[in-house]
Amino acid sequence: MRISSIAKSIVAGLAAGATAAVTAVQDGVLDTGEGITIVLAILGAWGITWAVPNRQPPQRATLPRDL
């Protein structure tokens, strides 16, 4: 299964934003500072996911067909 970098960054941003949002609305009020924290969490997750490349699949050894 191959997942693109874009799909991974979207999921990472949603997870980070949801986590920050749940923490921010514990008191029932979302103020400006909490909104900025949510946005920075999303942008940070996107940036980290973009910076780390996908791992390359291992090279398979092939046997000669002369056997």
C-alpha positions as CSV (number, residue, x, y, z in Angstrom):
1,M,0.0,0.0,0.0
2,R,1.5,3.3,-1.0
3,I,0.3,6.5,0.6
4,S,1.3,9.8,-1.0
5,S,3.1,12.6,1.0
6,I,0.1,14.9,0.4
7,A,-2.3,12.4,2.0
8,K,0.0,11.9,5.0
9,S,0.3,15.6,5.5
10,I,-3.4,16.1,5.4
11,V,-4.0,13.4,8.0
12,A,-1.2,14.8,10.2
13,G,-2.6,18.3,10.0
14,L,-6.1,17.1,10.8
15,A,-4.8,15.1,13.8
16,A,-2.7,17.9,15.2
17,G,-5.5,20.5,14.6
18,A,-8.2,18.2,16.2
19,T,-5.9,17.6,19.2
20,A,-5.2,21.3,19.7
21,A,-8.9,22.1,19.2
22,V,-10.1,19.6,21.8
23,T,-7.7,20.9,24.3
24,A,-8.6,24.6,23.5
25,V,-12.4,24.2,24.0
26,Q,-12.2,22.4,27.3
27,D,-13.4,25.6,29.0
28,G,-16.2,26.2,26.5
29,V,-14.6,29.3,25.0
30,L,-12.2,29.6,22.0
31,D,-10.2,32.8,22.2
32,T,-7.7,34.3,19.8
33,G,-4.6,32.7,21.4
34,E,-6.2,29.2,21.3
35,G,-7.1,29.7,17.6
36,I,-3.5,30.7,16.8
37,T,-2.3,27.6,18.6
38,I,-4.6,25.4,16.5
39,V,-3.4,27.0,13.3
40,L,0.3,26.7,14.3
41,A,-0.2,23.0,15.2
42,I,-1.7,22.3,11.8
43,L,1.1,24.2,10.0
44,G,3.8,22.5,12.1
45,A,2.4,19.1,11.3
46,W,2.3,19.9,7.6
47,G,5.9,21.3,7.7
48,I,7.3,18.3,9.5
49,T,5.5,15.8,7.2
50,W,6.7,17.7,4.1
51,A,10.3,17.8,5.4
52,V,10.6,14.0,6.1
53,P,10.8,12.0,2.9
54,N,8.9,8.7,2.3
55,R,11.0,5.7,2.9
56,Q,12.1,3.9,-0.3
57,P,11.0,0.3,-0.6
58,P,13.9,-2.2,-0.2
59,Q,15.5,-3.5,-3.3
60,R,14.6,-7.2,-3.9
61,A,17.4,-9.5,-4.9
62,T,16.6,-11.3,-8.1
63,L,17.9,-14.8,-8.9
64,P,19.3,-15.6,-12.3
65,R,16.9,-17.4,-14.6
66,D,19.6,-19.9,-15.6
67,L,19.1,-22.1,-12.5
